[in-house]
Amino acid sequence: MWFCRVDGQPWPCGEARLLLVVEFRDNVSGLTIYLAGLMYEAMRDLYRLNPHDGPDPKELFARFVAWGAARRPAAEKAE
């Protein structure tokens, strides 16, 4: 179901996001690619579990990918 094993929140939870930011601190593009791959896996799993009422793609994008790009410094976004 893509919930955190530690706190039961939808993954990536707050703690997972902090750990990912630290792990990918010098590789924002790598973080985005990693998160996009996990979003795809989650989408596949969630649709398989509930094919008639699957997850909303916009919600999954916000949950998995959008927050990672939002963490880039403003100077980096302008480039």
Helices and strands as residue ranges (DSSP letters): H 14-23, H 28-49, H 57-61, I 62-66, H 67-70, H 74-78
